């Protein structure tokens, strides 16, 4: 039998794909870290939520009385 050792790959930056640098983990540079932060702050990574129209009980949405 032959011993096969798996190839260990270097972790890559999740933004640009270059090799990761420990100082900016999981990124390769401050630039890629800032790009990721801007995406979070801009809502690019937003988690989708159920809209107000997705009412489970079938009742119409609550509307405040007219004054």
N, C-alpha and C positions, 0 to 999 in steps of 0.2 A: 504494500500500500504506500501511496505517496502522501506525505504531509503537505497539505495545501494551506498556506496562510493567507487570510484575507488581506486585500490591499487596503491600508488605512489611508483615507483621503484627508487632506487638510481641510478644516472647516472654512467655508466661504462666506463672504459678506452677503447678507440677505438683500442688499440694495443693488450692488454692482457686480457681484460674483467674484471679486478678487479675494485673495487669501485674507482671512480674519486676523486682526491684530489684537492681542490681549488687552492693550490699553483702551480699546474702543469696542470690546466684545459686545454683541455679535457682529460688529461692523469692522471695516478696514481703516476708517479714518473719521475724523470729526465731521467732515462734510457729509458722509453717508449717515452718520448718527443724526445730524441736523435735518437731513432729507426725511428720515423716518419720523422725527419729531414733528416736522411740518405736516406730514401726511396725517398723523394722529390729530393734530390741532385743527387741520382743515376738514376733518370728517371723512377722509378717504377710507379709513379703517372702521367706520361706524358699524355697529351691530344692528341689523335690521330689526325693527319692532313692529308689532301688529298695529295696523291703523285703527283709528277710532270706528271705522265702518265694520270692523270684524267683531261685532257684538255677539257673544256666545248665547245669550238667552233669547235673541230675536226681537227684544223690545227696541223701539226707536230710541236713539240717543237722547239724553236728557237735555232739554232746552229751558233756560231760565224764563219765568213769566215776563210778559211785556209790561212795562210801566207806563 
